């Protein structure tokens, strides 16, 4: 018993040292960001990243440990370091916003919801300072940011299996705030129940409607199980814990099972393995983006009602060398068969081509509004997560 206690104490010391070394690495990364700010015209060095991962693989092979897992771990370390560099180069203007509000972010759902996880991921470089506030609806989360009670609202806007979240698109058009960031999160559904319960004994499964849809094949394999739609996946897990009934289970994140002290009955139950959600960060706090940070600009516009009007707008963007990463149409409210077009461009408004193209679009389109310019996470240059190529380029899968 003493040997086990001593071994665990040693392991705790080693883990602490690993965290301290990681902190030291991030501090060095921040210093490098400032050096780059004074001279280099790039932020991310893909060749150096590849060389580092190759060295890591060699060191792992030399020490006789799992090369693949070590590379995976260091890929996450690189992603964390890149976010720290970006944060060091972003200038957040907090004029007319209290520092207190700037350190708060709202999201739809409860603790452990995927939106909560995305907010924590986006603000990871400032996680110690940030406070996260859950709401019942997307509109309420946005309202907190509009009234200045929080500095940011984090809302899901599209999913690789379920498509766009139209309600959020509509909210974006109606707010005076801007998109200042985006984040992507891999959705890993699991079936969670009370400790000691089993899959065979489950009679009711609670989850957000999208969670039920995304796990349709797994649910179909459970004979006679009733599906119950709930406000969000974490709230479903919370309700299962509250009921205390072993015949009830929830489809939720693994994080939610830990928060509400449930037991994971089945993992990886989604129909699609590559299931990612893109979130937008909305705020009245202006940010200045260093030109070396891969960025996107989102806008919404309507076209004149004549043949080829949309093609003319898209050709105009192409003439100025702008790449579209997304084009989405939505019906104009109360005007049947007329449409709004939401477009994501690669680049910022500070780019001459983008600013000129948008100025020309304003003369062509009856309505145009820039929704924001922000660091990208879903372009080839901006991606830091280990996302399969087809998913990263926006294909549904």
Secondary structure, 3 states (H helix, E strand, C coil): CHHHHHHHHHHHHHHHHHHHHHHHHHHHHHHHHHHHHHCCCCCCCHHHHHHHHHHHHHHHHHHCCCHHHHHHHHHHHHHHHHHHHHHHHCEEECCCCCHHHHCEEEEECCCCCHHHHHHHHHCHHHCCCCEEEEECCHHHHHHHHHCCCCCEEEEEEEECCCEECHHHHHHHHHCCCEEEEEEEEECCCEEEECCCCCHHHCCEEEEEHHHHHHCHHHHHCCCCCEEEEECCHHHHHHHHHHHCCCCEEEEECHHHHHHCCCEEEEECCCCCCCCEEEEEEEECCEEECCCCCCEEEEEEEECCCCCCHHHHHHHHHHHCCCCEEEEEEEECCCCCCCEEEEEEEECCCCCHHHHHHHHHHHHHCCEEEEEEEEECCCCCCCCCCCCCHHHHCCCCC
